[in-house]
Amino acid sequence: MKIILRPWAIEDLDNLVKYANNRNIAKNMTDKFPFPYTEKD
């Protein structure tokens, strides 16, 4: 499997919000990680 890391782009916003707005993700992150996660975050 080939993985390429690149900087965040504005086109990533919808997917970021979709996957970050997950209680299981938030509970394993620091207290600074908001839940629910929105575009404003």
SELUM-153700 format. One line per field, with one value per residue (C-alpha): residue number from 1; residue in three letters; x, y, z. Coordinates in Angstrom, 3 decimals, m for minus. Layout:
<recs>
pos (NUM	...)
code (ALA	...)
c1 (X	...)
c2 (Y	...)
c3 (Z	...)
</recs>
This chain:
<recs>
pos (1	2	3	4	5	6	7	8	9	10	11	12	13	14	15	16	17	18	19	20	21	22	23	24	25	26	27	28	29	30	31	32	33	34	35	36	37	38	39	40	41)
code (MET	LYS	ILE	ILE	LEU	ARG	PRO	TRP	ALA	ILE	GLU	ASP	LEU	ASP	ASN	LEU	VAL	LYS	TYR	ALA	ASN	ASN	ARG	ASN	ILE	ALA	LYS	ASN	MET	THR	ASP	LYS	PHE	PRO	PHE	PRO	TYR	THR	GLU	LYS	ASP)
c1 (0.000	1.328	0.420	1.076	0.754	m0.058	m1.101	m4.764	m6.814	m10.193	m11.579	m10.934	m13.360	m16.457	m14.595	m12.819	m16.123	m17.741	m15.070	m14.096	m17.705	m17.621	m17.958	m15.458	m12.835	m13.479	m13.262	m9.760	m8.481	m7.425	m9.952	m9.287	m10.850	m14.475	m17.528	m19.691	m17.194	m18.430	m17.025	m16.457	m13.925)
c2 (0.000	3.428	6.337	9.956	12.649	16.152	19.375	19.921	21.545	23.293	20.375	18.155	20.039	17.898	14.645	16.090	17.113	13.799	11.633	13.916	14.258	10.823	10.234	7.340	9.586	12.433	10.256	9.132	12.634	15.430	17.604	20.287	18.143	19.312	17.077	17.530	18.600	21.205	23.273	26.120	23.984)
c3 (0.000	m0.920	1.343	0.456	3.125	2.007	3.719	4.551	1.797	1.897	m0.114	2.928	5.168	4.561	5.217	8.254	9.826	8.872	10.489	13.382	14.530	16.112	19.843	19.721	18.114	20.553	23.676	22.691	21.964	24.296	26.092	23.474	20.733	20.453	20.276	18.399	15.744	13.243	10.385	12.871	14.760)
</recs>
